Amino acid sequence: MEERAIPLKSNNLWGWADIYNAKEIVEPKYDSVFYYYKKGFIVIKNKKSGVIECDNYNQCNQILEPLYDDINYYPRHGYVTTINDKKGFINKEKSILIDNLYDKIILVDEFIYVINNEKFKSGVYSMEDKKQIISSNYEIISIEYEHFWKDRTEDKEKAFIKFDIFSG
């Protein structure tokens, strides 16, 4: 997509155009527009970030309104969003899995560590099951990768997860 799309500016606002068919693909109505990972654009309006995804230069749709202070895209997982320094998570299907309540979110395979520094509490969500699998009542859950693993097996019934949970 990047090789076909170029930024355009009109009335001091930014958008993008497809240079091969001279078609505007993102209307110039944003303070900033950044291309991201072959899928679309992070857009900034009034210091808030949103996401526009495009399908083969024909159809571009705003999938996340510019409501977030920051958005980071992880191709295998989805979007980590920030509002007032609190992180949340939106999965690849564009569903909010985790509200913006946490100080840190760490993505490891199909799991999401959530950490609340103020309460010194942590928990774990499953992206596959789309729910919290370890509640946020624990003082620390190890976030070192070697302490967080899943046996790779074809038989899901035999797969297991090991968590090191420490209580102060």
Secondary structure, DSSP 8 states (H G I E B T S, - for coil): -TTTEEEEEETTEEEEEETTTTEEEEEEEESEEEEETTTEEEEEETTEEEEEEEETTTEEEEEEEEEESEEEEETTTEEEEEETTEEEEEETTS-EEEEEEESEEEEETTEEEEEETTTTEEEEEETTTTEEEEEEEESEE---GGGSEE---S-GGG--EE--EE--
